[in-house]
Amino acid sequence: MTVLISQDWSDFTKLKEMLDLTDGNLASHIKALEENQYIEVRKSFIGKKPNSSYRVTKSGQKAFLHHIEALQNIIKKTHI
């Protein structure tokens, strides 16, 4: 989500390389994010090769920001 929230669209290969994930691991994460409607998927072809691109939805942005706030609250509570 951190990568996607900072970009308009990002394709599978770029995400895989940036996050250093296997195809299967990234596909599992994408599936979960898509099922929760946190990302939008665009499928196309570049030449004859299929290409999937992803971007964060409004509900995905909201959920991500909520998650960041929760992390910040944990840090504030545990900071000595």
BELWOJO-V105344 format. One record per backbone hydrogen bond with DSSP energy under -0.5 kcal/mol. NH is the residue of the N-H (numbers start at 1). CO is the residue of the C=O. If there is no record, write none. Layout:
[[NH & CO] [NH & CO]]
This chain:
[[5 & 1] [6 & 2] [6 & 3] [7 & 4] [10 & 54] [12 & 52] [15 & 11] [16 & 12] [17 & 13] [18 & 14] [19 & 15] [20 & 16] [21 & 16] [26 & 22] [27 & 23] [28 & 24] [29 & 25] [30 & 26] [31 & 27] [32 & 28] [33 & 29] [34 & 30] [35 & 31] [36 & 32] [37 & 34] [38 & 33] [39 & 33] [40 & 55] [42 & 53] [44 & 51] [46 & 49] [47 & 45] [48 & 46] [49 & 46] [51 & 44] [53 & 42] [54 & 10] [55 & 40] [57 & 38] [61 & 57] [62 & 58] [63 & 59] [64 & 60] [65 & 61] [66 & 62] [67 & 63] [68 & 64] [69 & 65] [70 & 66] [71 & 67] [72 & 68] [73 & 69] [74 & 70] [75 & 71] [76 & 72] [77 & 73] [78 & 74] [79 & 75]]
